[in-house]
């Protein structure tokens, strides 16, 4: 029996049947309610912001005929249980970061971020115009999911540390929180890597359970309060140059939706990415200034450390190449990345470099 058949007939599938039965009166009245489990505590900057934008846009675009009932971790399932809950039908959709689920398939890393991967714009280019969405669906067929992206954090910071990182050797034995393939990279460099839900990070860093962590960027990190318990902040990281957020729908639920409701979910997801990303990027600079005013020391990793990140990243990526679908996704992504970079490097990147040289900033 394949995974999809097993999940559909599991105990969770029975829970889904009960949920569907409860939803029947609403359907009869012309309203479809989708239960969306998320990995974000309510009010979490950037991440829950994106989930909330999606919830609001879907309701408004549909005139109330399609409604998302957003659940925070613990209200139905845990932060890292959303994938299985939606795959099995216990919930209708999830909002999360797909790289949390590389244990299901390593290809899911590309639907958040991979080491030395794409910026937010480059990820969007690939997803909508380079075959990324179709490959997301190909992955989803295995797990009974319809892939959607809804949000992007932009470039994520290198992380919060108790002490400065002066060489790659300083990662050896470091208790550090980093999910996805980036976490595997730090593991190769000797770090003790942990994947802890966002709602538990402040306490873990404060208590000493972690020596350091990466979260998102200044806007989100400030709201999380990490500046209260650590003062060394590396502003650029190798691991998530443009981290997408996923709003994946149970495939059976997706197939039951009207064409209009499918279109609303797709276009609301696209709009969520645009609006939430621009909000995040427009606030990061001011948030960084406030962090610095509170005594946070902002630094960059040395070239030697970046070189170590690169060498370990290549090892991690190559180790997954025995999976045919991972190799297919990687080839598609890297082709799109090269196409994007061939112009960006000669236009936007060079322009910003010259603007800073001429005008400062």
QUIHU-V292897 format. One record per residue. N is the residue number from 1. RES is the residue in one small letter. SS is DSSP state (2 for helix, 1 for strand, 0 for the rest). NEAR is the number of other ideal C-beta (glycine too) atoms within 10 Angstrom. D_FIRST is the distance of its C-alpha to the first C-alpha in Angstrom with 2 decimals. Layout:
BEGIN
n:res:ss:near:d_first
N:RES:SS:NEAR:D_FIRST
N:RES:SS:NEAR:D_FIRST
END
This chain:
BEGIN
n:res:ss:near:d_first
1:x:0:7:0.00
2:x:0:8:3.81
3:x:2:13:6.69
4:x:2:17:8.29
5:x:2:10:6.36
6:x:2:11:6.39
7:x:2:20:9.93
8:x:2:18:11.06
9:x:0:12:10.61
10:x:0:16:12.07
11:x:2:9:15.76
12:x:2:19:16.68
13:x:2:15:15.38
14:x:2:13:17.86
15:x:2:16:20.50
16:x:2:24:19.94
17:x:2:11:20.64
18:x:2:10:23.80
19:x:2:16:24.78
20:x:2:15:24.46
21:x:2:9:26.57
22:x:2:11:29.16
23:x:2:17:29.34
24:x:2:9:30.10
25:x:2:9:33.90
26:x:2:12:34.08
27:x:2:12:32.23
28:x:2:8:34.65
29:x:0:9:37.49
30:x:0:8:36.28
31:x:0:15:34.99
32:x:1:19:31.44
33:x:1:15:30.88
34:x:1:22:28.14
35:x:1:23:27.57
36:x:1:25:27.66
37:x:1:26:27.07
38:x:1:30:28.93
39:x:0:27:29.54
40:x:0:25:33.30
41:x:0:17:35.88
42:x:0:14:38.03
43:x:0:11:40.91
44:x:0:22:39.54
45:x:0:22:41.42
46:x:0:27:39.65
47:x:2:26:36.09
48:x:2:21:36.48
49:x:2:22:39.13
50:x:2:29:36.56
51:x:2:28:34.25
52:x:2:20:37.37
53:x:2:21:38.53
54:x:2:29:35.23
55:x:2:21:35.40
56:x:2:14:39.03
57:x:2:21:38.68
58:x:2:25:35.86
59:x:2:16:37.91
60:x:2:11:41.10
61:x:2:18:39.78
62:x:0:20:38.10
63:x:0:9:41.20
64:x:0:11:39.18
65:x:0:16:36.68
66:x:1:21:33.86
67:x:1:15:34.07
68:x:1:25:32.21
69:x:1:16:32.29
70:x:1:21:32.29
71:x:1:20:31.27
72:x:0:18:32.48
73:x:0:22:30.69
74:x:0:12:30.81
75:x:0:13:31.30
76:x:0:19:27.65
77:x:0:21:25.74
78:x:0:13:27.03
79:x:0:20:27.96
80:x:0:17:25.07
81:x:0:18:22.45
82:x:2:27:22.77
83:x:2:23:19.91
84:x:2:18:17.24
85:x:2:23:19.25
86:x:2:29:19.18
87:x:2:26:15.65
88:x:2:24:14.56
89:x:0:23:17.49
90:x:0:25:19.89
91:x:0:28:22.33
92:x:0:26:22.92
93:x:1:28:23.91
94:x:1:28:25.15
95:x:1:29:28.15
96:x:1:26:27.97
97:x:0:24:28.24
98:x:2:28:25.06
99:x:2:25:26.12
100:x:2:21:25.42
101:x:2:28:21.72
102:x:0:21:21.99
103:x:0:10:19.93
104:x:0:17:16.93
105:x:0:17:18.30
106:x:2:24:21.93
107:x:2:25:22.44
108:x:2:26:22.84
109:x:2:29:26.19
110:x:2:27:27.71
111:x:2:28:27.28
112:x:0:28:29.67
113:x:0:30:31.71
114:x:0:29:31.81
115:x:0:24:34.81
116:x:0:17:37.65
117:x:0:26:35.68
118:x:0:25:37.02
119:x:0:19:39.40
120:x:2:23:38.46
121:x:2:15:39.96
122:x:2:20:38.28
123:x:2:29:34.81
124:x:2:22:35.59
125:x:2:18:36.88
126:x:2:26:33.67
127:x:2:26:31.40
128:x:2:13:33.32
129:x:2:12:34.99
130:x:0:21:33.24
131:x:0:18:29.63
132:x:2:24:28.37
133:x:2:17:27.10
134:x:2:11:25.10
135:x:2:21:23.44
136:x:2:24:22.81
137:x:2:15:20.94
138:x:2:15:18.99
139:x:2:22:17.93
140:x:2:21:17.33
141:x:2:12:14.88
142:x:2:15:12.42
143:x:2:22:13.17
144:x:0:22:14.15
145:x:1:28:17.81
146:x:1:23:20.97
147:x:0:26:23.27
148:x:0:27:26.92
149:x:1:26:29.66
150:x:1:26:32.29
151:x:1:28:34.87
152:x:1:28:36.13
153:x:0:29:38.20
154:x:0:21:40.16
155:x:0:19:41.14
156:x:0:25:40.42
157:x:0:23:43.00
158:x:0:23:42.95
159:x:1:24:43.04
160:x:1:26:45.22
161:x:1:23:46.74
162:x:0:14:49.26
163:x:0:12:50.97
164:x:0:11:51.43
165:x:0:19:49.29
166:x:0:11:51.84
167:x:0:12:49.65
168:x:2:19:46.05
169:x:2:13:46.79
170:x:2:17:47.12
171:x:2:24:43.34
172:x:0:11:43.08
173:x:0:11:42.18
174:x:0:19:42.25
175:x:1:16:40.01
176:x:1:22:38.69
177:x:1:26:36.17
178:x:0:25:34.37
179:x:0:24:30.70
180:x:2:25:28.71
181:x:2:23:29.59
182:x:2:29:33.22
183:x:2:21:32.67
184:x:2:23:31.34
185:x:2:28:34.54
186:x:2:26:36.74
187:x:2:16:34.86
188:x:2:17:35.94
189:x:0:19:39.44
190:x:0:15:39.39
191:x:0:21:38.71
192:x:1:14:36.88
193:x:1:20:34.48
194:x:1:16:33.13
195:x:0:13:31.05
196:x:0:18:32.64
197:x:0:18:32.30
198:x:2:21:35.33
199:x:2:17:36.71
200:x:2:15:37.17
201:x:2:23:38.79
202:x:2:17:42.42
203:x:2:12:42.45
204:x:2:17:40.75
205:x:2:26:43.34
206:x:2:14:46.18
207:x:2:9:45.42
208:x:0:10:45.08
209:x:0:14:41.40
210:x:0:25:41.24
211:x:0:20:43.91
212:x:1:24:42.80
213:x:1:23:40.20
214:x:0:24:39.41
215:x:0:24:38.67
216:x:0:23:39.57
217:x:0:25:43.22
218:x:2:25:46.62
219:x:2:24:46.02
220:x:2:24:42.89
221:x:2:28:44.13
222:x:2:20:47.47
223:x:2:16:45.97
224:x:2:21:43.81
225:x:0:12:47.09
226:x:2:23:46.33
227:x:2:20:49.95
228:x:2:11:51.07
229:x:0:17:49.52
230:x:0:21:49.54
231:x:0:16:52.10
232:x:1:16:50.83
233:x:1:21:48.76
234:x:1:20:47.56
235:x:0:18:47.33
236:x:0:14:45.30
237:x:0:21:42.02
238:x:0:21:39.92
239:x:0:27:36.53
240:x:0:27:36.35
241:x:0:20:38.88
242:x:0:20:37.36
243:x:0:28:34.44
244:x:1:29:32.40
245:x:1:30:30.87
246:x:1:27:27.67
247:x:0:28:27.22
248:x:0:30:23.60
249:x:1:25:22.44
250:x:1:28:19.18
251:x:2:21:18.17
252:x:2:17:17.96
253:x:2:21:21.37
254:x:2:22:22.71
255:x:2:10:21.94
256:x:2:14:23.81
257:x:0:18:26.85
258:x:0:12:29.91
259:x:2:7:30.93
260:x:2:12:33.79
261:x:2:18:31.74
262:x:2:16:29.42
263:x:2:13:32.62
264:x:2:21:34.12
265:x:2:26:31.24
266:x:2:16:31.36
267:x:2:13:35.14
268:x:2:25:35.52
269:x:2:24:33.20
270:x:2:17:35.44
271:x:2:15:38.56
272:x:2:28:37.35
273:x:2:26:37.00
274:x:2:14:40.51
275:x:2:16:42.28
276:x:2:24:40.74
277:x:2:22:41.18
278:x:2:13:44.78
279:x:2:16:45.48
280:x:2:25:44.19
281:x:2:16:46.14
282:x:2:10:49.25
283:x:2:17:49.27
284:x:2:23:48.37
285:x:2:11:51.90
286:x:2:12:53.68
287:x:2:19:51.20
288:x:2:20:51.79
289:x:2:10:55.54
290:x:2:14:55.21
291:x:2:20:53.20
292:x:2:14:55.91
293:x:2:9:58.57
294:x:0:10:56.94
295:x:0:8:57.42
296:x:0:20:54.12
297:x:1:13:54.69
298:x:1:15:52.77
299:x:1:15:52.14
300:x:0:11:50.34
301:x:0:22:48.70
302:x:0:13:50.83
303:x:2:8:50.04
304:x:2:12:49.29
305:x:2:21:46.59
306:x:2:17:45.15
307:x:2:12:45.16
308:x:2:21:43.21
309:x:2:24:40.65
310:x:2:13:40.36
311:x:2:13:39.97
312:x:2:22:37.28
313:x:2:21:35.46
314:x:2:13:35.32
315:x:2:11:33.83
316:x:2:21:31.04
317:x:2:21:30.22
318:x:2:10:30.34
319:x:2:14:28.04
320:x:0:19:25.13
321:x:0:12:25.87
322:x:0:8:23.43
323:x:0:14:20.70
324:x:2:9:21.07
325:x:2:14:20.49
326:x:2:21:22.81
327:x:2:13:25.37
328:x:2:14:25.20
329:x:2:27:25.76
330:x:2:20:28.52
331:x:2:12:30.29
332:x:2:17:30.28
333:x:2:24:31.57
334:x:2:15:34.24
335:x:2:13:35.49
336:x:2:20:35.95
337:x:2:20:37.59
338:x:2:9:40.03
339:x:2:15:40.93
340:x:2:20:41.60
341:x:2:14:43.52
342:x:2:10:45.75
343:x:2:10:47.41
344:x:2:17:47.09
345:x:0:10:48.80
346:x:0:10:51.70
347:x:0:10:52.01
348:x:2:12:50.76
349:x:2:12:50.65
350:x:2:11:54.06
351:x:2:11:55.52
352:x:2:11:54.55
353:x:2:10:55.98
354:x:2:10:59.22
355:x:2:11:59.40
356:x:2:10:59.23
357:x:2:9:61.81
358:x:2:8:64.19
359:x:2:7:63.83
360:x:0:6:62.28
361:x:0:7:59.46
END
